[in-house]
Amino acid sequence: MYKILEKKVLAPSIFMMKILAPRVAKAAMPGQFIILRVDEKGERIPLTVCDTDANEGSVTIVVQTIGCSTRQMEGYEAGDFFYDFVGPLGVESELISEDKDELKKLKIMFISGGVGAAPVYPQVKWLHENGIKADVIMGFKNKEMVILEEEMKSVSNNVYVATDDGSYGFKGMVTNQLQALVDEGNHYDLVVAIGPMIMMKFVCKLTEQLGIKTVVSMNPIMVDGTGMCGACRITVDGETKFACVDGPEFDGHKVNFDEALNRSTMYKAEEAVKNTETYCAAGGIK
């Protein structure tokens, strides 16, 4: 059982939880994720590690309430316990293994969409702690949905917030913001994009035109998180990869996004049934 140390609402339907999981906190690296189960009958929910505190033994996750299980999670408070909290899973960010002096020579841009800010933060924080600067574009639907802005500013060189409706920061998509920065004469050697799959697809289309190497963090349907079930398979450069063990990060210009997007809709009908109020009230996933 894993105790919830802290819970904080960040935006409508988005909340942060700090979980007591000492072994995960000690081992987790930026780019990796965990899988939790709310209770003994709960489904396995993959969530990116947003932050860790090895001394406290805590792992911070950010959750957006979308389906039955995340709605169940939303009902838990500090002092409650989750049944399972497994990790760290996946491969750490490739930046971790790069020569730090070489990274200092690069102009790095991170692009996050919505709750993608959560997995971007630990990577930018790690770079900051190692004396490496990075810029960040954070995209949201509107001002009300902005999360982790101050946290990101504390570890970034520059933070650019873009909102679809222009209610805060730059008006437009993250791709519009990136293009505007390039048009102003800014140069970038590397883009790391994390967020909704459709957002990452269009970021990659733009960066391919601009000739900027791009890394994406894939979030396909996932079940066991160990490569056994094959649910999270994607095609990268014509080869089958499993996001849970080969990723979640891949060369964005080699990912078959159309296939991945199509696979992500395979269980929409089942999800709709299981996401009804009646089903969730009856105990959720069985």
N, C-alpha and C positions, 0 to 999 in steps of 0.2 A: 504494500500500500504506500502511496506517495502523497505526502501532505501538501496542500496548497498554502503557501506562506503569505501570499499577497494577491489581491485581485484589484484591477483598476480598469474602469471604462475609458477607452481612448477616443471613441467616436460612436455614433449610432451603429449598433450591431457589431462593434469591434471592441474586444477587451484583451487586456494583458494579464497573464498569470505567472507568478513565480512559484516554481515547484521544488520541493526538497528532494533532490536526487543526487547525492554526493558523488557517486561513481560516474554518472553521466557528466556532471559539472566538471569533474577533473579531466575527463578524456575528450570532451567535445571540442571541435575546431570549427572556425567559420566555414559555412557552406554545408555543414552536415545537418541532419534532421533526427527527430525522434518519432516513435509511434506510441500512442497512448490508447488505453481503453478506460472509459469512464467507470464501468462496472464489469462484473464477471460475464455478462451477456452482451456487452457493448461491442460495436464494430471497432476495427483498428483505424485510428485516425493519424495520418502522417502530418507532422507540423515541423517547420523549420525552427532551429534554435536561434533565438533572437539575441540572447546574451547569457553569460554564465558567471558565476562567482564561486571559484573553487574553495575559497576560505569559508564561505557560508554554506557551500554545498548545494547551491540553487541553480536552476535553469529557468530562464525566462522564455515564454512562448507568447505569441500574439495570435488571436483566433478571431475569425470573422464568422458570425452566425449565419449559416446558409441552410443547413439541413437539420434533420432530426437530432443527430448526435451532437452537433455543435450547439444546438438549442438546449440540449440536456446539460452540456458543459457550462453554458451560460448561467444555469441555475445553481452552480456550485460556488461556494464562497471560501474565503480564507478560513482555515481550520478543517475544511473537508478533505477527503482523500480520493485519489484516483486509484483504480485497481492495478493498472499496468502503466509503465513509463519506460519504454525500451530505447536504448541508444548508447552512444551516437551511431547513426546509420549513414550510409552513403560515403562518398569521397570528399575530403576537404577541398576548399577552394584551391585551384592550381597556383594562385598567387603565394600561398603559404610556402611552397617549395622553391619559389624563384629566388634568385640572388637579390638581396635587398638593395645593394648599390645599383644594380641594373634597373630595379623597379623605380628608384628615385629619379631616374632619367626619363621615365615615361610620363606622358600626360594621360591620366586615367579618368574616365567618366563612368560613373554608375548611374543606371536609370532604373527607377522603381515605379511600379504601378500599384496603387492601393496598398494592400497589406504586404506587397513585395518590399516595402520599406523595412519590414522586420528582418528578412534575411540579408538585405543590403547592409544594414547597420553593423553587424559584427565584423563584416569584411572591411568596411571603411574604418571601424574602430581599430582593428588589428593593424592596418596600414598606418594609421595615425600613431599608434604606440611604437611603431618601428620607424618613425620619422619619414613616412612616405605620404605625400599629398594626393588627394583625390577630390574631384568635383562630383556633385550628385544632382541629378534631376529627379524630382519626386512628383509623380502625377496622381491626381485625384479627380473625382467627379465635381466636387465643389469644396468650398472652404470648410463646411461642417465635417467633411470626411478626412481632413488633414490629420495625420498622426506622425509622431516621432520627429517632428521638425526640429525642435530644440535639441533633442538628443543627437540628431544628425549634424546639426550645426556645430556641436561641441567637438566633433571629430573630423569634420570635412574642411577642405580648402574653400570651396564655394558651394552653396546649396541654392538650387533654382526650383521653386515650387510652381507647377503648372496645374491649372484647373480647367476642366472641359468648358465650364460656363463663364470663366473669367471672374468668378466671385473672389478669388484670391490669387495673387501672383500673376504669372503669365497666362494669358487666355489661349487655350489650345491643347493639343495632345503633346505628349512627351517628344514625339518625333518633330513636331513643329518647333518646340523649344530647342532641341538639338540642332536642327537646321538653322535656326536663328543665330545660335552661338557660333556655328561654323561660318555663316555669312558675315558675322562680325569680325572674322579673322582668327577665331580660336582653332587650335589644332589638337587633335586627340589621337593617341597611339592605340588605345584600347578602350572598348566599351563593354561593360558588364550589365546586362539587362535581366531584371527579375520582376515578374508580375504575371498578369493574365497571359495565356498563351498567344492570344490574338495580338496583344500589345508587343510581345517579344518578336512575333513574326514581322510586324511592320517596322520595328526598330532595325531588325536584320536586313530588311529590304533597303532601308535608307543607308545603313552603314556599309552595305555591300557597294552601293553606288558611290559612297564617299571614300571607299577603300580603307575602312577602319576595322581592324580585327575585333570580333565580337563574341563574347561568351554569354550563354544563356543558362538559366537554371530551370530545368524541365519539371513540370508538376502533373504528370499524367495520372490516370487511375492507378492506385497502388493497393495491394492487399497485404502480403506478408513482409515486404521490405527486405527480403533476403535473396531475391533473384529466383526463387523456386516456382512461384506461381506464373510468372510471365505477364502479368496484367499491365505492368508499366513499360512494356516494350515500345521502343520508338526506332525509327530508321535514321541513322546518321552516316552520311557519305555512302549510302547504299548498303550499310550493314546494320543488322539488328543489335540494339543495345538495350540494356535494362537500366532505367533511371535510378533504381534503388541501389544498385551495386556498381554500375559503371559511371554513374553521375552522382548528383543530379545535374552537374555542369557539363556542357558540351559546346563545341564550336557552333555558334549560331548559324553560320553560313552553310553548314553541312546538314542541319536538321531538316527533315521532311515535315514541315509544319502542317501542311494540308492533311497528311495522313494522321498526324497526332491530334489535330483538331477534330477530325472525323471520329477517331476512336474515343475522344472525350465525351461524345454525345451518345455513345452506345447504350447507356443505361438510364437515359433521361426519363423514360416512361416509368421504370421501376422506382427511380428516385422520387418522381412526382407522387406515386402512391405512398411511399414510405415517409414522405415529408408532410403528410396531412396531419392536422391537429389530432384527429382521432387515433391515428397510428402512434404518434409520439406519446400521447396521453396514456396509451395502453402499455407503454414500456419500451417503445423504440424498436431497434433492430433485434431480431430474434434469430 
